[in-house]
Amino acid sequence: MFYHFLYPLSSHWIIFNVFKYITFRASYATVTALLISFIFGGWIIRKLESLQIGETIDSDGPEHHQKKAGTPTMGGVLVLAAIVVPTLLWADLTNRYIQLALLGTIWMGIIGFIDDYLKVVKKRPKGMIGRFKLIGQVGYGLVLGAVLVWGGDGTAVVTSTSVPFLKDVLINWQWVYIPLVILVVTGASNAVNLADGLDGLAIGLSSLAFAGYGVIAYLSGHSVFAEYLNLLYLPASGELTVYCAAVVGAGLGFLWFNAHPARIFMGDTGSLALGGALGTVAILVKKEFLLVIIGGLFVAEAVSVMAQVLYFRYSGGKRLLRMSPLHHHFELVGWSETQVVVRFWIVGILLLLVGMSSLKLQ
């Protein structure tokens, strides 16, 4: 909004020329997201408490988690507001990548909100029926894939993916590209959702991942940097930096209230939205494979659940881990909740650095 209303004034007042620069708008998108979180965070917590919208803890989880029962949940509405509002204020809203990123955030957020509402308000322990949730996720992936394929420029780049660490290597998925898009956005949304089990874990790791993809989006949209780093040049992708910066700001702002001991949980409203948005950004900048590295801990959380289920089924009832997802295993090994979260953040930073190094090592 500011870009559209204020940048045109630069022809009369040079000071408004700053709105041309992505870095300026990204910085203030972060600040705006933080301010929204700080200003409205306490109010939302009190509102959720007054409505008695509190978390229900599964009985099959770690026993010490039962003390968290009743903590306000559905705080993902704060995360969504702190992402969407700054993006609307600071981004170029005619940019198709921005439009798709916002679509993914809101679409997945609505699915998560319905799931939370059914669990917390309607007291349905399982929330939304799994197949309905999956239909919603697949539906978004189908829409995103269709828009990219049939709304693109018709070149092979549209259906291609960059391969990390390999120079000028692209995989053209052709007719299986849309199924790939569905797999990425569905897998990412569910993986972030699985990681949302400890205070500050999922939101911290999400902020790291979006920070990395924000840098990638900026470099990919800058002709000089893209050429120097042998990146696929995507002129429209630079604007995604503003969106990713808003997500980082929203994440850090929410972490203010979600750090241990958490005063609020984001619920599926936030985790599904963040995961779906992360998958969307990875697809838009053609770095789907890199998501396995930068989002490596999300992958590990999802794989730990699948491995636990399969091992239990085919071993006659034995367990591979003490409990899944992976963060619960380390809790039962003896790590405190804070130790698990901070150590996962450290590993997340290492994975982010490895992923970012691939931009130069190609």
N, C-alpha and C positions, 0 to 999 in steps of 0.2 A: 504493500500500500504506500509506504513512504517512498519507495523506488519510483512508483508511477506518478505520485503527486509532487514530490520534491525534486527529483532529478531533472525533470524538464525545466525547472526554474534556474538551472545552472547557466543557461544562456543569458540570464539577466544578473544573477548573483553567483559568483564563482564558488562561494562556500558550499553550495548545494552539489558541486561536482563530486563531493566525497561519496554520495550515494551511488555513484557509478561503480565503486570498487567493492568487489565481493568480500574482501578481507574486512573492510569497515563494517559492512552490513552483517557479516557473520559474527564479528565481535559483539555488536550490539544485540544481535539475536540471542547470544549467550547471556548477556547481562539482563535482557528482558525476561528470559526464561527463569533466571535465578530470582529476579525480583517478584515475578508472579508466584513462584514457589514459596518464597519467604513471606510475602504479604498475605497469601491466601491459605498457606499450609495449616496454620493454627486454627483458622476458622473452619476449614474442612474437617479437621480432626474433631473439633467440638461438635460440628453438625452431625457427623457420622455417629459420634457417641450418643448424642441426643436421640438419634433415630434407632439406636441399639443395633447398628450394623457392625457386628463384631466377628472376628475370625473364628471358625470352628476347626479345631485341631483333630486330625484323624487319629483314631486310637491305635493304629498300627505304626505310627511314627515314634520317634524317640520319646521316652516318657517325660523327660524334662521339658519338652515343648508344650506340655499341657498348660503350663502357667501362662502361655501366650494367648490362651483362649479369651475371646472378648476384645482383643485389640482391634481397633477400627480397621476395616479393610475396604476394598474398592477405592483405595487412594489413587488408583490409576487414572481417575478423572482429573486429578491435579496434574499428573504427568502429561496427559493428553492436552489439557489446557495450556500447559507451559511449553508444549511443542507447537501446537497449531497456531496459537495467537502470535508468538514471535515470528513464525514463518509467514503468516499473513501480513504482518507489519513490515518485515524487512526483505522478503524475497521478491523476485520477479515472478508474479503470479501468472504470466503468460507462458512461462517455461514449462514444457510438458513434463519434465522430470520432477519438478516441484509438485505439479498437479498429481502425478502418480504416487509420489511419496506421501502426500497428504491423504490420498485415497486409501492407500494401504494402511496408514496409521488409524484412520477413522473406521475403516471397514473391520479390521481386526479388533479394534477397541470396542466396537459394538458387540461383536461376538463374545469377547471377554466380559463385557458388562452384563449381557444376558445370562451368561454362565454364573457370574457372581451373584446376580439378582436372584436366580433360582436357588442357589445354595444358601445365601445369607438371609434373604427376605422371605422366600417361599419355603425355606427349610427342606429343600431337596438335597440330601447329602452329596449326590453325584453331580448336581448341577444340570447343565445341558446334556442331553443324551449324546454320547460320543460321536455317533454317526452324523448327527445334525451339525455338531461343531466341525467335523471333518468336511462336510458338504460346504459349509460356509468358507472354510479355508481354501478348499479346492476351487470353489467358485471365484474367489478373488484371484487365485493363481491363473485361472482360465481367462478372466477378464484382462489381467495384466499382460499375459502372454499374447492374447489376441490383439490388444492395442499396440504392442511393440512390433508384432509381425505384420499386421495389416495396416498399421499406421506409420510404419517406418519408411525409409527411403528406397527399400527394395534391394539393397546391397547385401552381400553375405555377412557383413559386420553385424547386422541386426540379429541374426541367429547364432552368433559366434561367442566364444568364451576365451579369454586370455588364460594362458598357462603360466603359473608363477615360476620364476627363475629361468624361463626359456625365452630367448629373444625372438620376437616376431612370430611366435607360435600361437595360432588360433585354432580352436576346434569349432567347426561349423556343424551345429546339431541338426540343421535343416528341419525336417518334419517332426523330430522329437524335441524341438526346442520348447514348445509349450508344455509338454509333460515335465521337462527339466525345470521350468519356471514354477510349476505347481509344486514339484518336489522341494525346491529351495525355500519358497515362502512358507509352505506347510511345515517343513522340517525345522526351519529357523524359529517359527512362532512356537512350536511345541517344545523345542529345546530350551529356549529362554524360559518358558513356563515351568519346565522341570527344574531349572536352576533356581527358581524363586521359592526357596525353602528356608533360607537363613537370612537374618537381618542384614540388609545391605549387599547381599551377594549378587543377585541378578542385576540390580540397578547399577552397581559398580562396574561389573563386567560389561554391561551394555554401553555404559559411558565410554569405556576404553575402546570398544569396537567401533562406535560411531565416531570417536575422535580420529581413529585410523582411517576410516572410510571418508571422513570429511577431507583429510589431507589428500587422499587418492582422487577424490572428486575434483578438488581444486587443480591438482597437477594434470589430470586427464583433460580438463577443460582449458588449459593454458597451452597454446601451441608451442611456445619455446620450451617449457618444462617437459611437455609430452615428447617432443622430438629428442631432447637431451637424454631422457630416461628410457627411450624406446617404448613409450606407452602408447596405447591406442588413443588417438586424439578424438575426443568426444566434446565438441564445442559447447553443447548444452549442459554438460555434466557439472561445470564449475559452479552453477547456481545451487547444486545440492550441498555445497559447503555451508551455505546459510542454514539449510534444513538440519544438517548434521550438527552444526554448532548449537542450534536450538535444542536438539535432543540432549547434547552433552550438558547444557545449562539446566535443562529440566531434570536430568538424572542427578546432577550434583545438588540441585535444590531439593529434590525429593530425598536424597541421601541424608540431608540435614535432619530429617524427621525419621528416617528409616534405619539409621545407624543403631547398633545395639546399645541399649535395649530399645527396640523399635516402638515408636508411638503410633505408627500407621503402617499397614501393608498395602501394596499396590494391587494385589489380587490378579485375576486373569485379565481384568480390564487393562492393566498396564503391561503385564508380561506378554500377552498375546500381541498387543499392539507394537511393543518394542521389537519382538521377534519378527513379526511380519514386515515391519518397516526396515529392519536390518537386512532381511532377505531381499527386499525390494531394492534397496540401495546397492547391494552387491550385484544384483542383476543389471541395474541401470548402468553401472560403471564397468560392466563386463569382467568382474572379478569374483565370480561365483566360487571358483576353487579356492581362492584366497580366504574365503569365509571359514573354511575348514581349519586354517591356521590361526587367523585373528580371533575367530570365535571357537578356538579349539576346546575350551572348557565347556562350552555349551554342547559341543559334539560329544565330549566325554560323558557329560551328564546323561545325554540321550542314549548313548551306547551302553552305559552302565545299566540302565533300566532294561533295555532289550536283552543284554547278556544275562542279567539276573533271571529274567523270565524264561529264557531258553534253557539256561543251565538247570534251573529248578525243574523244568518240565522233562528234560531228557536225562537227568541224573537221579531220578527217583525221589525228588524232594530235597536235594541238597542245595545249599546256597553258595554262590560264587563270592558274593560280598556279604558283609554283616547286615547291610541294608542298602537299598537303592532309593533315590539317586545317589551318586557318588559322594556328595557332601555329607550325607547321613552315615555312610560307611566310616568316614574319618572321625565323625563325632563319636561313634561307638568304639572306635579304636582308642579314643582317649583325648583327642584334641578338643579344646573348648570351642564354642561357637565362634568367638572372635578370632581364634587362631585359624580355624578353617577359612573364614571369610578373607582375612588379611593374606593368608598364604595363597588362596585362590587368586586374589587380586595380583599378587606378585607374579604368579605363573601367567596370569592374563597379560601383564605388562611385558613379560619375556616373549610370549607368543606374538604380541603386537609388534615388538621390535623385530622379531624374525620375519613376520609378514611384511613389514615395511621395508626390510632389507632386500626383499625380493624385487623391489622397484629399481634398485641399483644393480643387483646381481643378475642382470639379464641382457 
